[in-house]
Amino acid sequence: MEFIITKEIMFNYFSGHASALQKKMIAESLADPKNLEIYYAYLEEWEKCQPQFLPDLPAAFSKNLKRIHSTERQPRRLRKDAAIRPLHALTSLVAVKVAACLFVLGLTGYFFRDHILYENYETAYGELRSFTLSDSSSVVLNSNSTLRVPRFTFAVWSREVRLAGEAEFHVRRRDDKLRFVVHTPGNNTVTVLGTEFSVYSRNNKTDVTLNKGKVELASVNSLEPTVMKPGEKGSFAPDGSIYIQALSPGELSSQTAWKEQRFAFNHTTLTEIAVQIRDVFGTDIRIDDPSLASRQLTGTFKAQTADDLLEVLKEMLGIEVIKVKKQVHLIPKPTNTN
């Protein structure tokens, strides 16, 4: 009979309360690489529930540095009563050194376990990135975005990823019908089988646009998943509510205009445009005039840099663009009184 690792058994093991038989079965199950992901996931959850010692490294370094400066070096002297250490003493010393090395290695693994367990795909401001996952699904990652993918278990017994930012997914259908799940900040999930969809998750806002196939949306407060149809846009409200909106072909196309470095505006206020510029290019926009901030713009514009888009705003809205250090100020264009 196959031994199944459960949370209760692993928590008892980490707490030192597992039986001899359970320890043996756990050791045998970990010989299978597929079980390592469960082991480390339970370990991380258990450690969060059982906080351990957190060293104050800056304080320790400062204390040691002060001791170095305040203590004079003394030549080493051999005590008169010093004797040759017996073999068992040397063996104990070696054991201590080995244990110390193992402790350091374990501590290093603990702090870098996120890098060990997950592969992070990232993009900088103004950068687009396309790649294919191990299950043959393809992803286009928008600027200033991150996608976390498990290294060992993805496409083996789960297909779950975590997105912060914006991305388009072309999910490959599998014979085993293993579902593809995208997690976003706020504990929202997008579950699919085989489909094409895009996810926007920034500034406490998550939108999902479905091009083909079937998608289920769920939040921590939803009683049951909400099913989307192709051509629809689903939005998560801050309270976990889910709203579905039917899109026209033009509106559907505009949702992924960013793949061609285009910005699609539909009665979009200048304040909302400023947020998009910050998200994509990292440029801080200031609009102090309330009437200017509420002005709207409609159209699709090509822009590879923040300056390209600012030039469009300058011409279309008749405004002035003033750069002050790391900020860009948008002000109404002075009227000519002559």
C-alpha positions as a Python dict, from the first residue, in 0.01 Angstrom:
ca = {
    (1, 'M'): (0, 0, 0),
    (2, 'E'): (140, 340, -107),
    (3, 'F'): (227, 576, 177),
    (4, 'I'): (57, 917, 139),
    (5, 'I'): (221, 1221, 298),
    (6, 'T'): (-45, 1415, 488),
    (7, 'K'): (-10, 1752, 657),
    (8, 'E'): (-78, 1603, 1001),
    (9, 'I'): (195, 1340, 964),
    (10, 'M'): (450, 1593, 836),
    (11, 'F'): (371, 1845, 1112),
    (12, 'N'): (423, 1569, 1372),
    (13, 'Y'): (751, 1482, 1201),
    (14, 'F'): (877, 1842, 1206),
    (15, 'S'): (776, 1870, 1573),
    (16, 'G'): (967, 1552, 1660),
    (17, 'H'): (653, 1353, 1747),
    (18, 'A'): (645, 1112, 1452),
    (19, 'S'): (670, 740, 1523),
    (20, 'A'): (963, 529, 1407),
    (21, 'L'): (747, 371, 1136),
    (22, 'Q'): (631, 713, 1012),
    (23, 'K'): (990, 838, 996),
    (24, 'K'): (1088, 535, 791),
    (25, 'M'): (796, 575, 553),
    (26, 'I'): (866, 947, 509),
    (27, 'A'): (1232, 878, 429),
    (28, 'E'): (1132, 620, 169),
    (29, 'S'): (872, 848, 10),
    (30, 'L'): (1121, 1135, -24),
    (31, 'A'): (1333, 915, -249),
    (32, 'D'): (1075, 1003, -515),
    (33, 'P'): (1148, 1358, -644),
    (34, 'K'): (775, 1415, -694),
    (35, 'N'): (724, 1416, -317),
    (36, 'L'): (990, 1680, -248),
    (37, 'E'): (760, 1970, -342),
    (38, 'I'): (498, 1856, -88),
    (39, 'Y'): (769, 1813, 176),
    (40, 'Y'): (907, 2166, 132),
    (41, 'A'): (560, 2319, 104),
    (42, 'Y'): (456, 2162, 437),
    (43, 'L'): (790, 2261, 590),
    (44, 'E'): (740, 2625, 490),
    (45, 'E'): (385, 2625, 629),
    (46, 'W'): (497, 2461, 955),
    (47, 'E'): (784, 2710, 1001),
    (48, 'K'): (542, 3001, 955),
    (49, 'C'): (325, 2856, 1233),
    (50, 'Q'): (629, 2781, 1454),
    (51, 'P'): (855, 3092, 1435),
    (52, 'Q'): (1218, 3007, 1501),
    (53, 'F'): (1514, 3216, 1609),
    (54, 'L'): (1581, 3513, 1379),
    (55, 'P'): (1939, 3639, 1422),
    (56, 'D'): (1997, 4013, 1449),
    (57, 'L'): (2287, 4018, 1203),
    (58, 'P'): (2360, 4395, 1212),
    (59, 'A'): (2374, 4395, 1594),
    (60, 'A'): (2597, 4087, 1603),
    (61, 'F'): (2833, 4234, 1344),
    (62, 'S'): (2856, 4563, 1533),
    (63, 'K'): (2929, 4384, 1861),
    (64, 'N'): (3203, 4172, 1706),
    (65, 'L'): (3359, 4474, 1537),
    (66, 'K'): (3366, 4663, 1867),
    (67, 'R'): (3534, 4366, 2036),
    (68, 'I'): (3802, 4352, 1766),
    (69, 'H'): (3891, 4719, 1807),
    (70, 'S'): (3896, 4707, 2186),
    (71, 'T'): (4111, 4395, 2233),
    (72, 'E'): (4488, 4394, 2181),
    (73, 'R'): (4640, 4103, 2001),
    (74, 'Q'): (4836, 3869, 2228),
    (75, 'P'): (5088, 3611, 2112),
    (76, 'R'): (4965, 3258, 2150),
    (77, 'R'): (5137, 3072, 2433),
    (78, 'L'): (5146, 2704, 2503),
    (79, 'R'): (5027, 2626, 2851),
    (80, 'K'): (5272, 2433, 3064),
    (81, 'D'): (5008, 2179, 3149),
    (82, 'A'): (4898, 2140, 2788),
    (83, 'A'): (4873, 1782, 2675),
    (84, 'I'): (4829, 1607, 2344),
    (85, 'R'): (4461, 1567, 2270),
    (86, 'P'): (4340, 1210, 2254),
    (87, 'L'): (4191, 1074, 1931),
    (88, 'H'): (3830, 1088, 2057),
    (89, 'A'): (3873, 1460, 2133),
    (90, 'L'): (3993, 1526, 1777),
    (91, 'T'): (3702, 1325, 1642),
    (92, 'S'): (3459, 1533, 1847),
    (93, 'L'): (3618, 1852, 1714),
    (94, 'V'): (3577, 1731, 1356),
    (95, 'A'): (3216, 1640, 1427),
    (96, 'V'): (3149, 1989, 1561),
    (97, 'K'): (3302, 2148, 1251),
    (98, 'V'): (3099, 1923, 1022),
    (99, 'A'): (2782, 2007, 1216),
    (100, 'A'): (2862, 2379, 1187),
    (101, 'C'): (2910, 2345, 810),
    (102, 'L'): (2581, 2159, 778),
    (103, 'F'): (2410, 2428, 984),
    (104, 'V'): (2545, 2702, 756),
    (105, 'L'): (2438, 2507, 447),
    (106, 'G'): (2093, 2451, 593),
    (107, 'L'): (2058, 2818, 683),
    (108, 'T'): (2163, 2916, 332),
    (109, 'G'): (1910, 2677, 184),
    (110, 'Y'): (1639, 2819, 408),
    (111, 'F'): (1692, 3180, 298),
    (112, 'F'): (1734, 3086, -70),
    (113, 'R'): (1463, 2820, -82),
    (114, 'D'): (1234, 3045, -284),
    (115, 'H'): (1495, 3054, -561),
    (116, 'I'): (1545, 2677, -528),
    (117, 'L'): (1176, 2583, -539),
    (118, 'Y'): (1054, 2838, -796),
    (119, 'E'): (1167, 2972, -1129),
    (120, 'N'): (1091, 3343, -1161),
    (121, 'Y'): (1024, 3501, -1501),
    (122, 'E'): (1057, 3880, -1475),
    (123, 'T'): (1042, 4184, -1701),
    (124, 'A'): (1181, 4532, -1647),
    (125, 'Y'): (1003, 4858, -1724),
    (126, 'G'): (933, 4885, -2098),
    (127, 'E'): (1026, 4519, -2162),
    (128, 'L'): (816, 4238, -2312),
    (129, 'R'): (912, 3871, -2279),
    (130, 'S'): (778, 3556, -2447),
    (131, 'F'): (857, 3203, -2329),
    (132, 'T'): (722, 2847, -2323),
    (133, 'L'): (659, 2651, -2003),
    (134, 'S'): (747, 2285, -1958),
    (135, 'D'): (387, 2181, -2035),
    (136, 'S'): (417, 2352, -2378),
    (137, 'S'): (192, 2642, -2272),
    (138, 'S'): (318, 2978, -2398),
    (139, 'V'): (327, 3306, -2207),
    (140, 'V'): (376, 3670, -2308),
    (141, 'L'): (478, 3877, -2005),
    (142, 'N'): (411, 4251, -2007),
    (143, 'S'): (642, 4515, -1862),
    (144, 'N'): (711, 4526, -1487),
    (145, 'S'): (565, 4179, -1426),
    (146, 'T'): (668, 3855, -1254),
    (147, 'L'): (554, 3495, -1305),
    (148, 'R'): (654, 3230, -1047),
    (149, 'V'): (657, 2867, -1162),
    (150, 'P'): (742, 2564, -940),
    (151, 'R'): (1064, 2403, -1060),
    (152, 'F'): (1002, 2039, -970),
    (153, 'T'): (629, 1968, -977),
    (154, 'F'): (494, 2192, -1252),
    (155, 'A'): (338, 1979, -1529),
    (156, 'V'): (407, 1668, -1317),
    (157, 'W'): (110, 1671, -1082),
    (158, 'S'): (2, 2035, -1086),
    (159, 'R'): (4, 2336, -1318),
    (160, 'E'): (-20, 2630, -1080),
    (161, 'V'): (163, 2961, -1129),
    (162, 'R'): (161, 3299, -953),
    (163, 'L'): (138, 3626, -1146),
    (164, 'A'): (208, 3982, -1035),
    (165, 'G'): (157, 4221, -1327),
    (166, 'E'): (11, 4135, -1666),
    (167, 'A'): (45, 3839, -1901),
    (168, 'E'): (-127, 3653, -2184),
    (169, 'F'): (-146, 3273, -2166),
    (170, 'H'): (-196, 3014, -2442),
    (171, 'V'): (-260, 2701, -2236),
    (172, 'R'): (-193, 2362, -2392),
    (173, 'R'): (-468, 2107, -2335),
    (174, 'R'): (-354, 1778, -2178),
    (175, 'D'): (-497, 1428, -2201),
    (176, 'D'): (-499, 1398, -1822),
    (177, 'K'): (-708, 1719, -1804),
    (178, 'L'): (-473, 1863, -1545),
    (179, 'R'): (-603, 2214, -1488),
    (180, 'F'): (-391, 2523, -1533),
    (181, 'V'): (-432, 2766, -1240),
    (182, 'V'): (-311, 3126, -1217),
    (183, 'H'): (-292, 3279, -867),
    (184, 'T'): (-290, 3658, -831),
    (185, 'P'): (-245, 3888, -530),
    (186, 'G'): (-552, 3895, -308),
    (187, 'N'): (-596, 3515, -323),
    (188, 'N'): (-782, 3530, -655),
    (189, 'T'): (-754, 3232, -890),
    (190, 'V'): (-811, 3173, -1260),
    (191, 'T'): (-863, 2804, -1348),
    (192, 'V'): (-861, 2678, -1708),
    (193, 'L'): (-834, 2363, -1918),
    (194, 'G'): (-715, 2460, -2265),
    (195, 'T'): (-763, 2822, -2364),
    (196, 'E'): (-627, 3165, -2454),
    (197, 'F'): (-670, 3441, -2198),
    (198, 'S'): (-494, 3739, -2044),
    (199, 'V'): (-465, 3845, -1681),
    (200, 'Y'): (-406, 4197, -1548),
    (201, 'S'): (-316, 4216, -1179),
    (202, 'R'): (-183, 4551, -1057),
    (203, 'N'): (-270, 4813, -794),
    (204, 'N'): (-510, 4581, -605),
    (205, 'K'): (-704, 4522, -927),
    (206, 'T'): (-737, 4197, -1122),
    (207, 'D'): (-903, 4165, -1466),
    (208, 'V'): (-927, 3853, -1683),
    (209, 'T'): (-1006, 3860, -2055),
    (210, 'L'): (-1102, 3534, -2230),
    (211, 'N'): (-1034, 3487, -2601),
    (212, 'K'): (-1099, 3114, -2641),
    (213, 'G'): (-1202, 2816, -2429),
    (214, 'K'): (-1331, 2814, -2074),
    (215, 'V'): (-1220, 2989, -1755),
    (216, 'E'): (-1339, 2974, -1394),
    (217, 'L'): (-1283, 3267, -1159),
    (218, 'A'): (-1278, 3230, -781),
    (219, 'S'): (-1189, 3442, -480),
    (220, 'V'): (-1166, 3375, -108),
    (221, 'N'): (-1515, 3523, -61),
    (222, 'S'): (-1690, 3358, -357),
    (223, 'L'): (-1921, 3069, -272),
    (224, 'E'): (-1866, 2897, -607),
    (225, 'P'): (-1655, 2964, -921),
    (226, 'T'): (-1783, 3201, -1188),
    (227, 'V'): (-1759, 3061, -1542),
    (228, 'M'): (-1652, 3294, -1822),
    (229, 'K'): (-1734, 3268, -2193),
    (230, 'P'): (-1510, 3375, -2484),
    (231, 'G'): (-1531, 3748, -2547),
    (232, 'E'): (-1595, 3836, -2184),
    (233, 'K'): (-1397, 4029, -1924),
    (234, 'G'): (-1406, 3929, -1558),
    (235, 'S'): (-1311, 4170, -1280),
    (236, 'F'): (-1242, 4104, -912),
    (237, 'A'): (-1371, 4370, -674),
    (238, 'P'): (-1176, 4449, -352),
    (239, 'D'): (-1438, 4262, -147),
    (240, 'G'): (-1392, 3946, -358),
    (241, 'S'): (-1702, 3995, -573),
    (242, 'I'): (-1669, 3897, -939),
    (243, 'Y'): (-1822, 4096, -1225),
    (244, 'I'): (-1854, 3976, -1586),
    (245, 'Q'): (-1872, 4214, -1884),
    (246, 'A'): (-1930, 4126, -2251),
    (247, 'L'): (-1680, 4293, -2484),
    (248, 'S'): (-1713, 4398, -2847),
    (249, 'P'): (-1449, 4263, -3091),
    (250, 'G'): (-1272, 4598, -3077),
    (251, 'E'): (-1274, 4608, -2698),
    (252, 'L'): (-1150, 4248, -2684),
    (253, 'S'): (-858, 4329, -2916),
    (254, 'S'): (-763, 4636, -2711),
    (255, 'Q'): (-711, 4424, -2398),
    (256, 'T'): (-389, 4279, -2544),
    (257, 'A'): (-275, 4583, -2743),
    (258, 'W'): (27, 4598, -2512),
    (259, 'K'): (178, 4295, -2695),
    (260, 'E'): (236, 4526, -2993),
    (261, 'Q'): (348, 4811, -2766),
    (262, 'R'): (20, 4993, -2829),
    (263, 'F'): (-194, 5176, -2575),
    (264, 'A'): (-570, 5152, -2628),
    (265, 'F'): (-780, 5422, -2460),
    (266, 'N'): (-1160, 5438, -2450),
    (267, 'H'): (-1275, 5754, -2271),
    (268, 'T'): (-975, 5701, -2042),
    (269, 'T'): (-901, 5985, -1801),
    (270, 'L'): (-558, 6142, -1786),
    (271, 'T'): (-524, 6014, -1428),
    (272, 'E'): (-578, 5656, -1548),
    (273, 'I'): (-330, 5708, -1832),
    (274, 'A'): (-72, 5833, -1582),
    (275, 'V'): (-113, 5509, -1383),
    (276, 'Q'): (-52, 5302, -1698),
    (277, 'I'): (262, 5501, -1778),
    (278, 'R'): (392, 5436, -1426),
    (279, 'D'): (313, 5063, -1443),
    (280, 'V'): (473, 5008, -1784),
    (281, 'F'): (763, 5255, -1786),
    (282, 'G'): (816, 5340, -1418),
    (283, 'T'): (771, 5713, -1481),
    (284, 'D'): (612, 5916, -1199),
    (285, 'I'): (344, 6149, -1340),
    (286, 'R'): (201, 6443, -1141),
    (287, 'I'): (-124, 6620, -1239),
    (288, 'D'): (-215, 6896, -993),
    (289, 'D'): (-499, 7049, -1194),
    (290, 'P'): (-826, 6855, -1120),
    (291, 'S'): (-991, 6960, -1446),
    (292, 'L'): (-691, 6842, -1644),
    (293, 'A'): (-675, 6513, -1454),
    (294, 'S'): (-1035, 6436, -1551),
    (295, 'R'): (-987, 6498, -1924),
    (296, 'Q'): (-1044, 6190, -2138),
    (297, 'L'): (-874, 6038, -2441),
    (298, 'T'): (-995, 5776, -2692),
    (299, 'G'): (-781, 5597, -2949),
    (300, 'T'): (-494, 5353, -3000),
    (301, 'F'): (-139, 5485, -2995),
    (302, 'K'): (200, 5324, -3055),
    (303, 'A'): (457, 5399, -2783),
    (304, 'Q'): (783, 5221, -2707),
    (305, 'T'): (889, 5467, -2437),
    (306, 'A'): (726, 5701, -2188),
    (307, 'D'): (842, 5999, -2395),
    (308, 'D'): (658, 5862, -2699),
    (309, 'L'): (330, 5849, -2507),
    (310, 'L'): (387, 6187, -2340),
    (311, 'E'): (437, 6340, -2684),
    (312, 'V'): (100, 6196, -2791),
    (313, 'L'): (-69, 6346, -2483),
    (314, 'K'): (96, 6679, -2549),
    (315, 'E'): (-38, 6695, -2904),
    (316, 'M'): (-383, 6540, -2848),
    (317, 'L'): (-476, 6726, -2529),
    (318, 'G'): (-280, 7046, -2582),
    (319, 'I'): (-88, 7027, -2255),
    (320, 'E'): (261, 7109, -2135),
    (321, 'V'): (503, 6838, -2020),
    (322, 'I'): (758, 6958, -1765),
    (323, 'K'): (1025, 6728, -1623),
    (324, 'V'): (1150, 6806, -1273),
    (325, 'K'): (1416, 6564, -1150),
    (326, 'K'): (1251, 6219, -1148),
    (327, 'Q'): (895, 6346, -1188),
    (328, 'V'): (697, 6455, -1491),
    (329, 'H'): (439, 6729, -1438),
    (330, 'L'): (144, 6770, -1674),
    (331, 'I'): (-5, 7121, -1676),
    (332, 'P'): (-258, 7303, -1897),
    (333, 'K'): (-105, 7485, -2190),
    (334, 'P'): (-105, 7861, -2126),
    (335, 'T'): (-359, 8048, -2335),
    (336, 'N'): (-235, 8323, -2563),
    (337, 'T'): (-401, 8650, -2454),
    (338, 'N'): (-261, 8849, -2746),
}
